[in-house]
Amino acid sequence: MTFSITRRRAVVGGLTALAACAPWTRSAASLAAGPRRLSFYHLHTTERLDIVYREHGELVPDALAAIDHLLRDFRTGEAHPIDVNLLDTLAVLFDAFGQRGRFEVISGYRSPRTNEALRRSTTGVAKDSWHMSGRAIDVRLTSVPTTALRDTAIALARGGVGYYAESNFVHLDTGKVRAW
């Protein structure tokens, strides 16, 4: 029962946040045609990246390579292609908040070895984590409260959204639409 009430509040809050951001957002058509920019700061490597990964609707290969490198498994150095749908979700969120601030990255790609080590040492790490296929990221956006990022991501209904209040981050993935 608590989960239903909490989820309902999160969805209503997300719709409210999305509606509040509507004056600053562009239409889906203009997003597809216009450049898509992302700004990252990786908390574990201290690397920064401010980059346009899509111009005139076309992906920019060098930009994708730079993103793959930044979001690599920082424990092993292994990189993996990051799902463009995940990048597009991040870009929609970034745009919804006026492209202010930057995404602080807690975790991007995780190698199977890293994922298994995390599963043994902590809770909440899925055996078949979307992180291992480049389809998940754990982030916060510096320009807004993490709850606003969570609510807006839930309202987008583009994949999974997890909220970790004690660690102050949001998990986003390109799996089925769900929230926790």
NUTOR-770960 format. One line per 5 residues: their letters; for each residue x, y, z of N, C-alpha, C. Coordinates in Angstrom, 2 decimals, m for minus. Layout:
BEGIN
a) X,Y,Z,X,Y,Z,X,Y,Z ~ ...
This chain:
BEGIN
mtfsi) 0.83,m1.20,0.00,0.00,0.00,0.00,0.87,1.26,0.00 ~ 1.90,1.27,0.84,2.80,2.43,0.89,3.44,2.67,m0.46 ~ 3.84,1.59,m1.15,4.47,1.75,m2.45,3.53,2.44,m3.43 ~ 2.25,2.06,m3.43,1.27,2.66,m4.35,1.10,4.14,m4.07 ~ 0.98,4.48,m2.79,0.81,5.89,m2.43,2.07,6.67,m2.78
trrra) 3.22,6.12,m2.44,4.48,6.80,m2.75,4.64,6.97,m4.25 ~ 4.37,5.91,m5.00,4.49,5.98,m6.46,3.51,7.01,m7.03 ~ 2.28,7.02,m6.54,1.28,7.98,m7.03,1.75,9.41,m6.76 ~ 2.28,9.65,m5.56,2.79,10.98,m5.25,3.95,11.36,m6.16 ~ 4.82,10.39,m6.43,5.97,10.66,m7.30,5.51,10.98,m8.71
vvggl) 4.53,10.23,m9.21,4.04,10.48,m10.56,3.36,11.84,m10.64 ~ 2.52,12.15,m9.65,1.85,13.46,m9.64,2.90,14.57,m9.52 ~ 3.88,14.37,m8.66,4.94,15.35,m8.51,5.72,15.52,m9.80 ~ 5.97,14.42,m10.48,6.70,14.47,m11.75,5.94,15.23,m12.81 ~ 4.64,14.97,m12.89,3.83,15.70,m13.86,3.80,17.18,m13.54
talaa) 3.75,17.49,m12.26,3.78,18.89,m11.84,5.10,19.53,m12.23 ~ 6.20,18.82,m11.96,7.52,19.36,m12.30,7.67,19.54,m13.80 ~ 7.17,18.57,m14.57,7.26,18.68,m16.02,6.44,19.86,m16.53 ~ 5.25,20.03,m15.98,4.41,21.15,m16.39,5.08,22.48,m16.02 ~ 5.73,22.51,m14.87,6.41,23.75,m14.46,7.57,24.08,m15.38
capwt) 8.17,23.05,m15.96,9.30,23.26,m16.86,8.87,23.54,m18.29 ~ 7.61,23.35,m18.61,7.13,23.45,m19.98,7.54,24.74,m20.69 ~ 7.53,25.91,m20.03,7.93,27.11,m20.75,9.37,27.07,m21.25 ~ 10.23,26.27,m20.61,11.63,26.23,m20.99,11.96,25.10,m21.95 ~ 11.03,24.18,m22.16,11.33,23.04,m23.01,11.00,23.35,m24.45
rsaas) 11.72,22.65,m25.34,11.44,22.77,m26.77,10.59,21.60,m27.19 ~ 9.94,21.72,m28.32,9.12,20.61,m28.82,10.00,19.43,m29.19 ~ 9.39,18.25,m29.29,10.14,17.05,m29.65,10.78,17.21,m31.02 ~ 10.07,17.85,m31.95,10.62,18.04,m33.29,11.87,18.93,m33.26 ~ 11.83,20.00,m32.48,12.99,20.87,m32.44,14.15,20.22,m31.70
laagp) 13.84,19.36,m30.71,14.91,18.63,m30.04,15.61,17.69,m31.01 ~ 14.82,17.03,m31.87,15.41,16.10,m32.83,16.29,16.82,m33.83 ~ 15.87,18.00,m34.25,16.60,18.74,m35.26,17.77,19.55,m34.67 ~ 17.57,20.06,m33.47,18.58,20.91,m32.86,19.70,20.10,m32.23 ~ 20.78,20.78,m31.87,21.88,20.08,m31.21,21.46,19.57,m29.83
rrlsf) 21.98,18.44,m29.47,21.74,17.90,m28.13,23.07,17.95,m27.39 ~ 23.03,18.69,m26.29,24.22,18.93,m25.49,24.05,18.30,m24.12 ~ 25.14,17.78,m23.60,25.18,17.26,m22.24,26.42,17.79,m21.54 ~ 26.30,17.95,m20.24,27.42,18.39,m19.43,27.56,17.43,m18.25 ~ 28.76,16.87,m18.11,29.03,15.87,m17.08,30.22,16.25,m16.21
yhlht) 30.16,15.77,m14.97,31.31,15.78,m14.07,31.30,14.41,m13.39 ~ 32.36,13.64,m13.56,32.41,12.30,m12.97,33.00,12.42,m11.57 ~ 32.21,12.07,m10.57,32.62,12.24,m9.18,33.85,11.40,m8.80 ~ 34.05,10.27,m9.46,35.16,9.39,m9.08,36.46,9.69,m9.82 ~ 36.35,10.21,m11.03,37.57,10.50,m11.80,37.87,11.99,m11.88
terld) 36.94,12.82,m11.47,36.99,14.29,m11.54,37.07,14.81,m12.97 ~ 36.75,13.97,m13.94,36.75,14.41,m15.34,35.47,15.18,m15.64 ~ 35.61,16.16,m16.52,34.48,16.98,m16.96,34.32,16.82,m18.47 ~ 33.07,16.93,m18.91,32.80,16.87,m20.34,31.55,17.68,m20.63 ~ 31.68,18.66,m21.48,30.54,19.43,m21.97,30.57,19.23,m23.48
ivyre) 29.53,18.58,m24.02,29.65,18.11,m25.39,28.30,18.06,m26.10 ~ 28.35,18.33,m27.41,27.19,18.13,m28.29,27.38,16.77,m28.94 ~ 26.44,15.85,m28.69,26.58,14.51,m29.23,25.66,14.25,m30.43 ~ 24.77,15.22,m30.70,23.86,15.08,m31.84,23.68,16.47,m32.46 ~ 23.92,16.57,m33.77,23.72,17.83,m34.49,22.90,17.54,m35.74
hgelv) 21.90,18.39,m35.99,21.04,18.24,m37.16,20.44,16.84,m37.23 ~ 20.12,16.27,m36.07,19.54,14.94,m36.00,20.53,13.81,m36.16 ~ 21.80,14.12,m36.43,22.83,13.10,m36.66,23.73,12.96,m35.43 ~ 24.10,11.72,m35.13,25.02,11.48,m34.03,26.43,11.93,m34.41 ~ 27.16,12.41,m33.44,28.54,12.86,m33.64,29.45,11.76,m33.07
pdala) 30.06,10.94,m33.95,30.84,9.78,m33.48,31.93,10.12,m32.46 ~ 32.69,11.19,m32.68,33.75,11.54,m31.73,33.17,11.90,m30.37 ~ 32.01,12.54,m30.37,31.35,12.89,m29.11,30.88,11.64,m28.38 ~ 30.32,10.69,m29.11,29.89,9.43,m28.49,31.08,8.69,m27.89 ~ 32.20,8.69,m28.58,33.41,8.05,m28.06,33.87,8.73,m26.77
aidhl) 33.80,10.05,m26.74,34.20,10.79,m25.54,33.26,10.48,m24.37 ~ 31.98,10.36,m24.65,31.01,10.02,m23.60,31.26,8.59,m23.11 ~ 31.47,7.66,m24.04,31.78,6.27,m23.65,32.99,6.23,m22.73 ~ 34.01,7.03,m23.06,35.22,7.06,m22.24,34.92,7.63,m20.85 ~ 34.20,8.74,m20.80,33.90,9.36,m19.51,33.07,8.42,m18.63
lrdfr) 32.12,7.72,m19.24,31.21,6.86,m18.47,31.73,5.43,m18.32 ~ 33.01,5.23,m18.58,33.62,3.90,m18.46,33.55,3.42,m17.01 ~ 33.81,2.14,m16.83,33.93,1.58,m15.49,35.21,2.15,m14.90 ~ 35.09,3.07,m13.99,36.27,3.75,m13.45,37.13,2.82,m12.59 ~ 36.57,1.70,m12.18,37.35,0.76,m11.37,38.30,m0.08,m12.23
tgeah) 37.86,m0.42,m13.45,38.66,m1.29,m14.32,39.22,m0.57,m15.54 ~ 38.64,0.57,m15.88,39.05,1.30,m17.08,38.34,0.83,m18.34 ~ 37.50,m0.20,m18.22,36.79,m0.73,m19.39,35.69,0.24,m19.82 ~ 35.62,0.47,m21.13,34.57,1.31,m21.70,33.60,0.43,m22.48 ~ 32.41,0.94,m22.68,31.36,0.23,m23.39,30.49,1.28,m24.06
pidvn) 29.96,1.02,m25.24,29.05,2.00,m25.86,27.86,2.29,m24.96 ~ 27.56,3.56,m24.78,26.41,3.98,m23.99,25.21,4.10,m24.92 ~ 24.09,3.55,m24.49,22.86,3.56,m25.27,22.46,5.01,m25.61 ~ 22.30,5.28,m26.88,21.92,6.64,m27.32,20.56,7.03,m26.75 ~ 19.68,6.07,m26.55,18.38,6.39,m25.93,18.57,6.92,m24.52
lldtl) 19.56,6.42,m23.80,19.86,6.93,m22.47,20.39,8.36,m22.56 ~ 21.26,8.61,m23.52,21.77,9.97,m23.73,20.63,10.91,m24.09 ~ 19.71,10.45,m24.94,18.57,11.29,m25.31,17.70,11.60,m24.10 ~ 17.51,10.63,m23.22,16.75,10.89,m22.00,17.45,11.94,m21.15 ~ 18.76,11.81,m20.99,19.51,12.81,m20.25,19.38,14.19,m20.90
avlfd) 19.43,14.23,m22.24,19.32,15.51,m22.95,17.95,16.15,m22.75 ~ 16.90,15.35,m22.77,15.55,15.88,m22.54,15.47,16.44,m21.12 ~ 16.02,15.73,m20.16,16.03,16.22,m18.78,16.86,17.50,m18.65 ~ 18.03,17.51,m19.26,18.91,18.68,m19.22,18.19,19.89,m19.83 ~ 17.52,19.66,m20.93,16.78,20.74,m21.58,15.59,21.20,m20.73
afgqr) 14.92,20.26,m20.08,13.76,20.60,m19.24,14.15,21.55,m18.13 ~ 15.39,21.49,m17.70,15.87,22.37,m16.64,16.77,23.48,m17.18 ~ 16.54,23.85,m18.43,17.21,25.00,m19.01,18.69,24.81,m19.32 ~ 19.15,23.57,m19.42,20.55,23.26,m19.66,21.47,23.96,m18.66 ~ 20.98,24.05,m17.44,21.78,24.66,m16.36,22.41,23.55,m15.53
grfev) 23.57,23.82,m14.99,24.26,22.86,m14.15,24.93,21.78,m14.99 ~ 25.20,20.67,m14.34,25.81,19.54,m15.04,25.38,18.26,m14.31 ~ 25.45,17.17,m15.04,25.15,15.88,m14.43,26.39,15.41,m13.68 ~ 26.23,15.15,m12.40,27.29,14.53,m11.62,27.09,13.03,m11.73 ~ 28.09,12.35,m12.25,28.01,10.91,m12.51,28.53,10.14,m11.31
isgyr) 27.68,9.27,m10.79,28.08,8.36,m9.73,28.51,7.04,m10.35 ~ 27.74,6.57,m11.34,28.06,5.31,m12.01,27.47,5.32,m13.41 ~ 28.31,4.95,m14.38,27.85,4.77,m15.76,27.95,3.30,m16.09 ~ 28.79,2.97,m17.06,29.00,1.56,m17.41,29.69,0.84,m16.25 ~ 29.26,m0.41,m16.02,29.93,m1.28,m15.05,30.26,m2.59,m15.73
sprtn) 31.50,m3.02,m15.61,31.87,m4.34,m16.13,31.17,m5.41,m15.29 ~ 30.97,m6.59,m15.86,30.37,m7.67,m15.07,31.17,m7.96,m13.79 ~ 32.49,m7.87,m13.86,33.33,m8.10,m12.68,33.06,m7.06,m11.59 ~ 32.98,m5.78,m11.98,32.68,m4.73,m11.01,31.29,m4.90,m10.45 ~ 30.33,m5.21,m11.31,28.96,m5.37,m10.85,28.86,m6.48,m9.80
ealrr) 29.53,m7.60,m10.07,29.50,m8.72,m9.12,30.18,m8.34,m7.80 ~ 31.28,m7.62,m7.86,31.96,m7.17,m6.64,31.05,m6.25,m5.83 ~ 30.33,m5.36,m6.50,29.40,m4.46,m5.81,28.24,m5.24,m5.20 ~ 27.75,m6.25,m5.92,26.66,m7.08,m5.39,27.08,m7.78,m4.10 ~ 28.33,m8.20,m4.03,28.82,m8.89,m2.83,29.04,m7.93,m1.65
sttgv) 29.30,m6.66,m1.95,29.69,m5.74,m0.88,28.60,m4.74,m0.47 ~ 27.52,m4.66,m1.23,26.48,m3.67,m0.91,25.11,m4.21,m1.31 ~ 24.09,m3.47,m0.98,22.73,m3.88,m1.34,22.24,m3.06,m2.52 ~ 21.21,m3.56,m3.18,20.56,m2.81,m4.25,21.23,m2.89,m5.61 ~ 22.19,m3.79,m5.79,22.85,m3.95,m7.08,22.27,m5.19,m7.76
akdsw) 21.64,m4.98,m8.91,20.99,m6.08,m9.63,22.01,m7.01,m10.27 ~ 21.72,m8.29,m10.27,22.60,m9.28,m10.89,22.78,m8.99,m12.38 ~ 21.68,m8.66,m13.05,21.71,m8.35,m14.48,21.52,m6.85,m14.69 ~ 22.30,m6.06,m14.01,22.18,m4.61,m14.04,22.25,m4.04,m15.45 ~ 21.41,m3.05,m15.71,21.44,m2.33,m16.99,22.77,m1.60,m17.17
hmsgr) 23.47,m1.33,m16.09,24.78,m0.67,m16.18,25.75,m1.51,m17.02 ~ 25.63,m2.82,m16.96,26.58,m3.70,m17.66,26.40,m3.69,m19.17 ~ 25.31,m3.13,m19.65,25.11,m3.04,m21.10,25.09,m1.58,m21.58 ~ 25.54,m0.67,m20.72,25.59,0.74,m21.11,24.21,1.37,m21.22 ~ 23.25,0.78,m20.53,21.87,1.27,m20.61,21.38,1.89,m19.31
aidvr) 22.30,2.24,m18.40,21.91,2.85,m17.12,22.98,3.82,m16.65 ~ 22.52,4.78,m15.86,23.43,5.75,m15.27,22.85,6.19,m13.94 ~ 23.72,6.46,m12.97,23.33,7.03,m11.69,23.88,8.45,m11.65 ~ 22.97,9.42,m11.48,23.37,10.83,m11.58,22.56,11.71,m10.64 ~ 23.04,12.93,m10.53,22.25,14.04,m10.00,22.53,15.21,m10.92
ltsvp) 21.65,16.19,m10.96,21.83,17.39,m11.77,22.02,18.55,m10.81 ~ 23.15,19.25,m10.95,23.53,20.25,m9.95,22.59,21.44,m9.87 ~ 21.80,21.68,m10.90,20.96,22.88,m10.92,19.59,22.69,m10.28 ~ 19.24,21.46,m9.91,17.90,21.21,m9.35,17.98,20.20,m8.21 ~ 16.98,20.22,m7.34,16.94,19.16,m6.31,16.80,17.79,m6.98
ttalr) 17.39,16.80,m6.39,17.34,15.46,m6.95,15.90,14.96,m7.05 ~ 15.05,15.40,m6.14,13.63,15.00,m6.21,12.98,15.55,m7.47 ~ 13.35,16.74,m7.90,12.80,17.32,m9.14,13.28,16.53,m10.35 ~ 14.55,16.13,m10.35,15.08,15.31,m11.43,14.32,13.98,m11.48 ~ 14.13,13.36,m10.33,13.39,12.09,m10.24,11.97,12.26,m10.78
dtaia) 11.26,13.26,m10.29,9.86,13.45,m10.69,9.72,13.70,m12.18 ~ 10.61,14.49,m12.73,10.55,14.79,m14.16,10.89,13.54,m14.97 ~ 11.87,12.78,m14.53,12.23,11.54,m15.23,11.08,10.54,m15.20 ~ 10.39,10.43,m14.08,9.24,9.53,m13.99,8.16,9.98,m14.96 ~ 7.90,11.28,m15.01,6.86,11.80,m15.90,7.18,11.56,m17.37
largg) 8.46,11.52,m17.72,8.84,11.26,m19.11,8.48,9.84,m19.54 ~ 8.47,8.91,m18.60,8.12,7.50,m18.88,8.96,6.93,m20.01 ~ 10.28,7.10,m19.90,11.21,6.62,m20.93,12.02,5.42,m20.49 ~ 11.77,4.91,m19.30,12.53,3.77,m18.79,12.44,3.72,m17.29 ~ 13.37,3.02,m16.67,13.38,2.89,m15.22,13.96,4.10,m14.54
vgyya) 13.36,4.44,m13.39,13.83,5.56,m12.58,13.86,5.11,m11.13 ~ 15.04,5.12,m10.55,15.18,4.79,m9.14,15.68,6.01,m8.39 ~ 15.17,6.19,m7.19,15.57,7.34,m6.38,16.23,6.84,m5.10 ~ 17.44,7.31,m4.87,18.21,6.90,m3.70,18.46,8.15,m2.85 ~ 17.49,8.45,m1.99,17.53,9.68,m1.20,18.75,9.74,m0.29
esnfv) 19.11,8.61,0.33,20.23,8.62,1.28,21.56,8.93,0.59 ~ 21.67,8.61,m0.68,22.89,8.90,m1.45,22.70,10.07,m2.41 ~ 21.50,10.60,m2.46,21.17,11.77,m3.26,21.49,11.59,m4.74 ~ 20.95,10.51,m5.34,21.09,10.35,m6.78,19.88,9.65,m7.37 ~ 19.78,9.75,m8.68,18.71,9.11,m9.44,19.35,8.11,m10.40
hldtg) 18.79,6.92,m10.44,19.18,5.90,m11.41,18.24,6.04,m12.60 ~ 18.79,6.09,m13.80,18.00,6.13,m15.04,18.45,4.97,m15.91 ~ 17.49,4.28,m16.52,17.86,3.23,m17.47,16.86,3.18,m18.62 ~ 17.21,2.44,m19.65,16.35,2.34,m20.83,15.57,1.03,m20.87 ~ 15.37,0.44,m19.71,14.52,m0.75,m19.60,13.06,m0.34,m19.63
kvraw) 12.20,m1.26,m19.20,10.78,m0.95,m19.18,10.49,0.18,m18.20 ~ 9.38,0.86,m18.40,9.00,1.98,m17.56,8.60,1.44,m16.17 ~ 9.31,1.93,m15.15,9.03,1.55,m13.78,9.73,2.55,m12.88 ~ 9.34,2.59,m11.62,9.96,3.52,m10.66,10.04,2.85,m9.30 ~ 11.08,3.21,m8.58,11.25,2.73,m7.20,11.95,3.76,m6.38
